[in-house]
Amino acid sequence: MHCGLDFGTSNSTLGMVEDGMPHLLALQGGRRALPTAIFYAETGGAPLIGHDAVRAYLDGEEGRLLRSIKSILGTSLIDESTRIGRGRLPLKQAIGDYIGRFKRLAEAEKDAEITTVVHGRPVHFVDDDPVGDQAAEDSLREILRGLGFKHIEFQVEPLAAARHFAHRFTREALALVVDIGGGTSDFSTVHIRPGPGGRPGGGGFGHMEILGNHGIRLGGTNFDQVLSFNEVMPHFGRGVPLGDKAMAPPNWIYADLSSWPRIQSLYSQQALNDVKALVRRSGDDPRFERLYAIVYEQLGHHLAGDVEAAKIALSRDVATALDLGYIERDFSLPLVVQDLENALVDSLERLEGAMDACLRGSGLGRERIDLLVLTGGSTEMPLLQAQLRRLFPEATLEPCDTFGAVGSGLALEAEALFGPKKE
């Protein structure tokens, strides 16, 4: 049996084709998209994934939560480990445990073994490093083979989303596919043509000409990170002068605390000792007391989740508040939409540059694009949509199954490659 697997930075899906139409399997509580999260209980046993993993952590169960683990591909973290109870777990194994559990849920749903997969990947796992980029794909391929996948193909994620869109589209268009997910932003230019008689293209690449691709390692988790680092971390001591020499505390602590993949690195005795020293040097400044509470109680993922929720809230409201009473009694941090806009100035510039690079590689100018196909959770942000409207004023914006388009497109690709051949 074959499938399309979208192992994403923030969420993951698995798709199959039945009667010519793609669908995503509901693998946990009826939900099609599962958070890319895995929880290892201190007491041992099989790890929990998805919503179950996040719930166990928020309920206060003793253990270790890992999120956004896809982000370690193409970085030195792929060879590192994290402490679980009295032992250590290689982070590469965490990826295997997550995808393996995901695979078994799908096999139980279909009552069949899944041995063939078209797996999504960003245009670039690593920016400007072809060797590192290939090493990241090779690591992922090794993990998939270890889980029992015998036939493995990769497809870049924006093209998978384009295939999903073209499967239903009924008019000709020159499109830029904008896929801004949790960890990367990927772009493809495609010429979409309907099937005979104006019917949808049926998912076949014969009706979709690929003109160019480009991508950068920048996504929703980076937006969370910069918002946290710039607007939240000062309330935990970032930039506060300490001691006679008025030296600020090391930024690495706050950078790690703002980054989903690196939060777990603070849950060590050495990190706790470093933060305790900052508390002493500060004269018990409450900002450093809060920092100590986060590290001691291992609340970093909770805080990161709240910052992510605040970012989403600021995408629709002019103001919100972080309720951080679990760190310090009656502690609440107000945020306004201008905070988000200020935090994302550099990110928006990078996105504009990446889109222009995709267009240049395709031999196109912005004025040639008449359709913007949007997928990935971050494309729902009004701030990003406003940028796209400014850059492409003549183009139509078409949201395309924010969390499911890539998985559905990968399922169509798997069917085209491995399904029954039509006469």
C-alpha positions in Angstrom: 0.0 0.0 0.0 1.2 3.5 -0.8 0.7 6.9 0.8 1.7 10.5 0.7 3.3 11.7 4.0 3.7 15.3 5.0 6.0 15.3 8.1 5.8 19.0 8.9 7.5 21.2 11.4 4.3 22.1 13.2 1.8 19.6 11.9 1.8 16.3 10.0 -0.7 14.5 7.7 -0.9 11.3 5.8 -2.9 11.0 2.5 -4.2 8.3 0.2 -6.2 8.2 -3.0 -9.5 6.4 -3.3 -11.8 6.4 -6.4 -9.5 9.0 -7.9 -9.8 11.5 -5.1 -7.2 12.2 -2.4 -8.2 12.2 1.3 -6.3 12.6 4.5 -6.6 10.0 7.2 -8.1 11.0 10.5 -5.6 9.4 12.9 -6.3 10.9 16.3 -9.6 12.0 17.6 -11.0 12.5 14.1 -8.4 15.1 13.3 -6.5 15.0 10.0 -3.6 17.1 11.0 -1.6 16.1 14.1 0.9 18.4 15.9 4.4 17.3 15.2 5.0 16.6 18.9 6.2 13.6 20.9 6.1 13.0 24.6 8.3 10.6 26.6 7.0 9.8 30.1 9.6 9.6 32.9 8.1 6.2 33.8 8.8 4.8 30.3 6.4 3.1 28.0 5.5 3.9 24.4 5.8 7.7 23.6 2.7 9.7 22.9 2.4 11.8 19.7 0.3 14.6 18.4 -2.5 16.0 20.5 -2.0 13.2 23.1 1.6 14.3 23.6 0.7 18.0 24.1 -2.1 17.1 26.5 0.2 15.0 28.6 2.7 17.8 28.9 0.1 20.5 29.7 -1.5 18.2 32.3 1.8 18.1 34.2 2.8 14.5 33.5 6.5 14.0 34.3 8.4 13.6 31.1 9.9 15.3 28.1 8.0 17.0 25.3 9.7 17.5 21.9 8.1 19.7 19.2 9.1 20.9 15.8 11.6 18.0 15.5 11.7 18.2 11.7 13.8 21.4 12.3 16.8 19.4 13.4 17.2 17.9 9.9 20.2 19.7 8.3 21.5 20.9 11.6 24.1 19.7 14.2 21.2 18.7 16.4 20.6 15.6 14.3 23.5 14.0 16.1 22.7 15.2 19.6 20.6 13.6 22.4 18.3 14.8 25.2 17.9 13.4 28.7 14.8 11.3 29.3 14.7 10.2 33.0 18.1 8.6 33.7 19.0 7.9 30.1 19.5 9.9 26.9 17.6 9.7 23.7 19.2 10.5 20.3 17.1 13.2 18.6 17.2 11.3 15.4 15.4 8.5 17.2 12.7 10.9 18.2 12.0 11.6 14.5 11.8 7.8 13.9 9.6 7.3 16.9 7.2 10.0 15.8 6.9 8.9 12.1 6.8 5.2 13.2 3.9 5.8 15.5 2.2 7.9 12.8 2.7 5.1 10.3 1.2 2.5 12.7 -1.9 4.6 13.3 -2.5 4.7 9.5 -1.9 1.0 9.1 -4.4 0.3 11.8 -6.9 2.5 10.2 -6.4 0.8 6.8 -5.8 -2.7 8.2 -2.8 -3.0 5.8 0.9 -2.5 5.8 2.2 0.7 4.2 5.5 0.1 2.5 5.6 2.8 -0.2 5.7 6.5 0.4 6.0 9.8 -1.4 7.4 12.1 1.4 7.3 15.8 1.3 10.4 17.9 1.7 11.2 21.7 1.6 12.8 23.1 -1.5 15.9 23.5 0.7 16.4 21.9 4.1 19.5 24.1 4.4 20.0 27.5 2.8 22.9 27.8 0.3 24.4 24.4 1.2 23.7 21.7 -1.3 25.9 19.2 0.6 24.0 19.8 3.9 20.7 19.8 2.1 21.4 16.3 0.6 22.6 15.1 4.0 19.3 16.1 5.5 17.3 14.2 2.9 19.7 11.2 3.4 19.0 11.2 7.1 15.3 11.3 6.6 15.5 8.5 4.0 17.5 6.4 6.5 14.9 6.9 9.1 12.1 6.0 6.7 13.9 2.8 5.7 14.4 1.8 9.3 10.6 2.1 9.8 9.8 -0.4 7.0 9.3 1.8 4.0 10.7 -0.1 1.1 10.0 2.4 -1.7 10.6 6.0 -1.0 10.3 9.1 -3.2 10.5 12.8 -2.2 8.6 15.7 -3.6 9.0 19.3 -2.8 6.1 20.6 -0.7 4.9 23.6 -2.8 4.6 21.3 -5.9 2.6 18.8 -3.9 0.3 21.7 -2.9 0.1 22.8 -6.6 -0.8 19.2 -7.6 -3.6 19.2 -5.1 -4.9 22.6 -6.3 -4.6 21.7 -10.0 -6.6 18.5 -9.4 -9.7 20.7 -8.8 -8.9 23.8 -10.9 -10.9 24.6 -14.0 -9.2 27.5 -15.8 -5.7 28.3 -17.1 -3.4 30.3 -14.8 0.2 31.2 -14.3 0.5 30.7 -10.5 2.9 31.3 -7.7 2.5 28.7 -5.0 3.3 30.2 -1.6 3.8 27.5 1.1 4.8 29.1 4.4 4.8 26.4 7.0 6.3 26.0 10.5 9.9 25.7 9.5 10.4 26.8 5.8 8.9 29.1 3.2 8.8 27.5 -0.2 7.7 28.9 -3.6 7.0 27.3 -7.0 5.8 28.9 -10.2 3.6 26.7 -12.3 1.5 26.9 -15.5 -1.9 25.2 -14.7 -4.1 24.2 -17.5 -7.5 22.4 -17.1 -8.3 19.1 -18.7 -10.3 18.6 -21.9 -13.6 20.5 -22.0 -12.5 22.7 -19.1 -12.6 19.9 -16.6 -10.1 19.8 -13.7 -6.7 18.4 -14.5 -7.3 15.2 -12.5 -4.0 15.7 -10.7 -1.8 14.8 -13.6 1.4 16.7 -14.2 0.4 16.8 -17.9 -1.8 19.7 -17.0 0.7 21.5 -14.8 4.0 22.8 -16.1 6.7 23.4 -13.5 8.6 26.6 -14.1 10.7 27.1 -11.0 11.2 26.6 -7.3 12.9 28.4 -4.5 12.8 28.2 -0.7 14.4 29.5 2.5 14.6 28.2 6.1 12.1 30.6 7.6 8.6 29.8 8.8 6.0 30.1 11.5 8.3 28.8 14.3 10.8 31.5 13.4 8.1 34.1 13.7 7.3 32.8 17.1 11.0 32.8 18.0 11.6 36.5 17.1 8.4 37.6 18.8 9.4 35.8 21.9 13.0 37.0 21.9 12.2 40.6 21.2 9.0 41.2 23.1 8.8 38.5 25.8 12.3 37.6 26.9 13.1 41.1 28.2 10.6 40.3 31.0 12.8 37.4 31.9 16.0 39.4 32.1 17.2 39.6 28.5 19.4 42.8 28.2 19.3 43.6 31.9 22.7 44.8 33.2 24.2 42.7 35.9 26.9 43.2 38.5 29.6 46.0 38.8 30.4 45.8 35.1 26.8 46.0 34.1 27.1 43.1 31.7 24.0 41.7 30.2 23.2 38.0 30.7 24.2 35.7 27.8 21.8 35.8 24.9 22.0 32.1 24.2 19.8 31.3 27.1 17.0 33.4 25.7 17.6 32.3 22.1 17.3 28.6 23.2 14.2 29.4 25.3 12.6 31.1 22.2 13.3 28.2 19.8 11.1 25.1 19.8 13.9 22.6 18.9 16.4 24.0 21.4 14.2 24.4 24.5 15.0 20.9 25.7 18.7 21.9 25.9 17.9 24.1 28.9 16.5 21.2 30.8 19.9 20.2 32.2 21.6 20.7 35.6 24.3 22.9 34.0 21.7 25.2 32.5 19.9 25.4 35.8 23.1 26.3 37.6 23.8 29.0 35.0 20.4 30.5 35.6 20.8 30.3 39.4 24.0 32.2 39.1 22.2 35.0 37.2 19.6 35.2 39.9 22.3 35.7 42.5 24.1 38.3 40.4 20.8 40.2 39.9 20.0 40.6 43.6 16.9 38.5 43.2 15.5 40.6 40.4 12.0 39.1 39.7 12.7 38.9 36.0 15.5 36.4 36.7 13.3 34.6 39.3 10.8 34.0 36.5 13.6 32.7 34.2 14.7 30.3 37.0 11.1 29.1 37.4 10.8 28.3 33.7 14.0 26.3 33.7 13.5 24.6 37.0 9.9 23.6 36.3 10.6 22.8 32.6 7.9 25.2 31.4 9.7 26.3 28.2 7.4 24.5 25.9 4.3 25.9 27.7 5.7 29.4 27.3 6.5 28.8 23.6 3.0 27.5 23.0 1.5 30.6 24.6 3.7 32.9 22.4 2.5 31.0 19.4 -1.1 31.5 20.5 -0.4 35.2 21.0 1.0 35.5 17.5 -2.1 33.9 16.1 -4.3 36.2 18.2 -2.5 39.2 16.9 -3.2 38.1 13.4 -6.9 38.8 14.0 -7.0 41.3 16.9 -5.2 44.5 17.7 -4.1 43.4 21.2 -3.8 40.3 23.3 -2.3 39.2 26.6 -0.1 36.4 27.7 -1.4 34.9 30.9 1.7 33.6 32.6 0.3 33.0 36.0 1.8 29.5 35.9 5.2 31.1 36.1 4.5 33.9 38.6 1.2 34.7 40.3 -0.9 37.3 38.5 1.8 37.8 35.9 0.3 38.9 32.5 2.1 40.4 29.6 0.2 42.6 27.1 1.1 42.5 23.4 -0.2 44.7 20.6 -0.3 44.0 16.8 2.5 46.6 16.4 4.8 44.3 18.4 4.2 41.5 15.9 4.7 43.8 12.9 8.0 45.2 14.4 9.2 41.7 15.1 8.6 40.5 11.5 10.1 43.3 9.5 13.2 41.4 8.6 11.3 38.2 8.0 8.9 39.9 5.5 11.9 41.3 3.6 13.5 37.8 3.4 10.2 36.4 2.1 10.0 39.1 -0.6 13.6 38.3 -1.7 12.8 34.6 -1.8 9.7 35.1 -4.0 11.7 37.3 -6.4 14.4 34.7 -6.6 11.8 32.1 -7.6 10.4 34.4 -10.3 13.9 35.2 -11.6 14.7 31.5 -11.9 11.5 31.0 -13.8 12.2 33.9 -16.2 9.1 35.8 -14.9 8.3 39.2 -13.5 5.7 39.8 -10.8 3.2 41.2 -13.3 3.0 37.8 -15.1 1.6 36.1 -12.0 -2.2 36.1 -12.1 -2.8 33.5 -9.3 -1.3 33.1 -5.8 -2.0 29.7 -4.3 -1.6 29.9 -0.5 -0.9 27.0 1.8 0.7 26.5 5.2 -0.6 28.0 8.4 1.4 31.2 8.3 -0.3 32.3 5.0 -3.5 32.9 7.0 -1.8 35.8 8.7 -3.3 39.1 7.5 0.1 40.7 7.7 1.5 38.2 5.1 -1.6 38.4 2.9 -1.3 42.2 2.9 2.3 41.9 1.7 1.3 39.5 -1.1 -1.4 41.9 -2.3 1.1 44.7 -2.3 3.7 42.7 -4.3 1.1 41.1 -6.7 -1.7 43.7 -7.0 -3.2 42.0 -10.1 -3.1 38.5 -8.8 -6.0 36.6 -7.2 -5.3 35.0 -3.8 -6.5 31.5 -3.5 -6.2 29.8 0.0 -5.7 26.1 -0.6 -6.5 23.8 2.4 -4.0 25.4 4.8 -2.9 22.2 6.6 -4.0 19.5 4.1 -2.9 20.6 0.6 0.6 19.2 0.8 -0.5 15.8 2.2 -3.3 15.5 -0.4 -0.9 16.4 -3.2 1.7 13.9 -2.0 -1.1 11.2 -2.1 -1.8 12.1 -5.7 1.9 11.9 -6.5 2.0 8.5 -4.8 -1.0 7.3 -6.8 0.6 8.5 -10.1 3.9 6.7 -9.3 2.7 3.6 -7.6 -1.0 3.2 -8.4 -2.6 1.1 -11.1 -1.5 2.2 -14.6 -4.3 3.3 -16.9 -4.4 1.8 -20.3 
